[in-house]
Amino acid sequence: MRAAAPAGTELVEAARALDAAGFMPQKSGNLSLRDSDGFLVTPSGLPYAAMTAEDLVRCGLDGAVRGGGRPSSEWRLHAAIYRARPEAMAVVHTHSPMATALSCARHPIPPIHYMITLAGEGGRRGIPCASHATFGTEALAQEAVAALGDGLRATLLANHGVVALGATLAGALALVREVENLATQYLALRAAGIAPVLLSDAELAEAAAMLGDYGRPV
């Protein structure tokens, strides 16, 4: 079964944009969109520049391929998030440089800037790093789900990268970009030998209230 043109085109364009931005080197990373009975996901091993909507793969939430093609090796990660978080309509996984560097230290991003509240309620305490598990495994999928909990929309994956979810693909894309921005700011402070002053829960709650729904990648 071929992908529906609008959703497939949106997913391919998003993958190419992240690839061009350096977020998915060497064919790494993957994106998906939920559909009525599963999800549409980028294929395994295909360069994003060469990808078309026809190359995308439809999977059930159990990972069963519905049609042709070979889904991303991280299909279990996407399926587990969709099962655990019914509000998630899109999942984006990247290997963006700065956030991945922090993940290699298994270091969370602390609440250094109010934009961290875009990751959800859990973001007020920082963006965590999930415990390590081998890529492409159900163990990795479950560690990511555990780190995300009930309300967080982004987490680092130990020695691996970033995953974010959203109510829209645009929202998930905005969030992975913001995680990379926050990681860059945090690493710049550490490289300069400057200890960041972390925002308090009260300060973050006030900022979240001020932001409201403006620009929120839900």
C-alpha positions as CSV (number, residue, x, y, z in Angstrom):
1,M,0.0,0.0,0.0
2,R,1.4,3.4,-1.0
3,A,1.5,6.3,1.4
4,A,-1.2,9.0,1.1
5,A,0.4,11.8,-0.8
6,P,-0.1,14.7,1.8
7,A,1.2,12.8,4.8
8,G,3.9,11.1,2.9
9,T,5.1,14.3,1.3
10,E,5.1,16.0,4.7
11,L,7.2,13.3,6.2
12,V,9.8,13.2,3.4
13,E,10.1,17.0,3.4
14,A,10.7,17.0,7.1
15,A,13.3,14.2,6.9
16,R,15.2,16.1,4.2
17,A,15.1,19.3,6.2
18,L,16.6,17.7,9.3
19,D,19.2,15.9,7.2
20,A,20.2,19.2,5.6
21,A,20.5,20.8,9.0
22,G,22.9,18.1,10.1
23,F,20.5,16.4,12.5
24,M,20.6,13.0,10.9
25,P,24.1,12.2,9.6
26,Q,24.9,9.0,7.7
27,K,21.2,8.1,7.2
28,S,20.6,8.1,11.0
29,G,17.4,9.2,12.6
30,N,13.8,8.5,11.7
31,L,10.4,10.1,11.6
32,S,6.8,8.8,11.7
33,L,3.2,9.9,11.6
34,R,0.4,8.0,13.3
35,D,-2.5,6.9,11.1
36,S,-5.8,5.3,11.7
37,D,-4.5,1.8,12.7
38,G,-0.7,2.2,13.0
39,F,1.9,4.6,11.7
40,L,3.8,5.7,8.6
41,V,7.6,5.6,9.1
42,T,10.8,6.4,7.2
43,P,12.4,3.3,5.6
44,S,15.7,1.6,6.7
45,G,19.0,2.5,5.1
46,L,17.8,4.9,2.4
47,P,19.5,8.3,2.0
48,Y,17.0,11.1,2.7
49,A,17.9,13.0,-0.5
50,A,16.8,10.0,-2.5
51,M,13.6,9.2,-0.5
52,T,10.1,9.6,-1.9
53,A,6.7,9.2,-0.4
54,E,6.4,5.8,-2.0
55,D,9.4,4.6,0.0
56,L,7.7,5.2,3.3
57,V,6.5,2.1,5.2
58,R,3.1,1.6,6.9
59,C,3.3,-0.4,10.2
60,G,0.8,-1.6,12.8
61,L,1.4,-0.7,16.4
62,D,2.8,-4.2,16.7
63,G,5.4,-3.5,14.0
64,A,3.7,-5.6,11.3
65,V,4.4,-4.1,7.9
66,R,1.3,-3.3,6.0
67,G,2.5,-3.3,2.4
68,G,6.0,-3.4,1.1
69,G,9.3,-2.0,2.3
70,R,11.5,-2.3,5.3
71,P,10.8,0.1,8.2
72,S,13.4,2.0,10.1
73,S,15.4,-0.2,12.5
74,E,13.8,2.0,15.3
75,W,10.2,1.1,14.5
76,R,9.9,-0.4,18.0
77,L,10.7,3.0,19.5
78,H,8.0,4.7,17.4
79,A,5.4,1.9,18.1
80,A,6.1,1.9,21.9
81,I,5.6,5.7,22.1
82,Y,2.4,5.6,20.1
83,R,1.1,2.8,22.4
84,A,2.0,4.6,25.6
85,R,1.0,8.1,24.5
86,P,-2.3,8.2,22.7
87,E,-2.0,11.9,22.2
88,A,1.2,11.5,20.1
89,M,0.5,11.9,16.4
90,A,4.2,12.2,15.3
91,V,7.5,11.0,16.6
92,V,10.9,12.4,15.5
93,H,14.2,10.8,16.4
94,T,17.5,12.5,15.5
95,H,21.2,12.4,16.1
96,S,21.6,16.2,16.3
97,P,25.2,17.0,17.3
98,M,25.0,18.8,20.7
99,A,22.2,16.9,22.1
100,T,23.8,13.6,21.1
101,A,27.1,14.7,22.7
102,L,25.2,15.2,26.0
103,S,23.6,11.8,25.5
104,C,27.0,10.3,25.2
105,A,27.8,11.6,28.6
106,R,24.4,10.4,29.8
107,H,23.8,13.9,31.0
108,P,20.3,15.5,31.1
109,I,19.7,19.1,30.0
110,P,18.9,21.1,33.2
111,P,16.3,23.9,33.3
112,I,18.7,26.7,32.1
113,H,16.1,28.5,29.9
114,Y,12.3,28.9,30.0
115,M,12.0,27.3,26.6
116,I,12.6,24.0,28.2
117,T,8.9,24.1,29.3
118,L,8.0,23.4,25.7
119,A,9.0,19.8,26.5
120,G,6.0,19.5,28.8
121,E,5.6,19.5,32.6
122,G,8.6,17.2,33.1
123,G,10.7,19.8,31.2
124,R,10.5,22.1,34.2
125,R,12.9,19.7,35.9
126,G,15.0,19.4,32.8
127,I,15.1,17.0,29.8
128,P,16.3,13.6,31.0
129,C,18.5,11.0,29.5
130,A,17.0,7.6,29.2
131,S,19.0,4.6,30.4
132,H,21.1,2.9,27.8
133,A,19.9,0.1,25.6
134,T,21.0,-1.1,22.2
135,F,19.6,0.7,19.2
136,G,16.7,-0.9,17.5
137,T,15.6,-3.0,20.4
138,E,12.5,-3.2,22.5
139,A,14.6,-2.5,25.5
140,L,15.5,0.9,24.0
141,A,11.9,1.6,23.2
142,Q,10.9,0.9,26.8
143,E,13.6,3.0,28.3
144,A,12.5,5.9,26.1
145,V,8.9,5.4,27.2
146,A,9.9,5.3,30.9
147,A,12.0,8.5,30.5
148,L,9.1,10.3,28.8
149,G,6.6,9.3,31.5
150,D,3.1,10.6,31.2
151,G,3.7,14.2,30.1
152,L,7.2,14.8,28.8
153,R,7.5,15.2,25.1
154,A,11.3,14.8,24.6
155,T,14.2,12.9,26.1
156,L,17.8,12.1,25.3
157,L,18.7,8.5,24.5
158,A,21.9,7.4,26.2
159,N,24.9,7.3,23.8
160,H,22.5,7.7,20.9
161,G,20.4,10.9,20.3
162,V,17.1,12.5,20.9
163,V,13.4,11.5,20.5
164,A,10.4,13.9,20.6
165,L,6.7,13.5,20.1
166,G,4.0,15.9,19.1
167,A,0.3,16.3,18.3
168,T,1.6,17.3,14.9
169,L,4.7,16.7,12.9
170,A,5.5,20.4,12.9
171,G,5.3,20.3,16.7
172,A,7.7,17.3,17.1
173,L,10.1,19.0,14.6
174,A,10.1,22.2,16.5
175,L,10.8,20.4,19.7
176,V,13.8,18.4,18.5
177,R,15.2,21.7,17.2
178,E,14.7,23.4,20.6
179,V,16.3,20.4,22.4
180,E,19.4,20.9,20.2
181,N,19.3,24.6,20.9
182,L,19.2,24.1,24.7
183,A,22.0,21.5,24.5
184,T,24.1,23.9,22.6
185,Q,23.6,26.6,25.2
186,Y,24.3,24.3,28.0
187,L,27.5,22.9,26.5
188,A,28.7,26.4,25.7
189,L,28.4,27.3,29.4
190,R,30.2,24.2,30.4
191,A,33.0,24.8,27.8
192,A,33.4,28.3,29.2
193,G,33.7,27.0,32.7
194,I,30.5,28.9,33.8
195,A,28.0,27.2,36.0
196,P,24.5,28.0,34.9
197,V,21.9,29.4,37.3
198,L,19.0,27.0,37.0
199,L,15.4,28.3,36.9
200,S,13.3,27.5,39.9
201,D,10.0,25.6,39.6
202,A,8.1,28.8,40.3
203,E,10.0,30.7,37.6
204,L,9.4,27.9,35.1
205,A,5.7,27.7,36.0
206,E,5.3,31.5,35.5
207,A,7.2,31.3,32.1
208,A,5.0,28.4,31.0
209,A,1.9,30.3,31.9
210,M,3.1,33.4,30.0
211,L,3.9,31.3,26.9
212,G,0.5,29.7,26.9
213,D,-0.1,28.1,23.6
214,Y,2.1,30.5,21.7
215,G,4.7,28.6,19.7
216,R,4.1,25.5,21.9
217,P,5.1,22.4,19.9
218,V,2.4,20.1,21.3
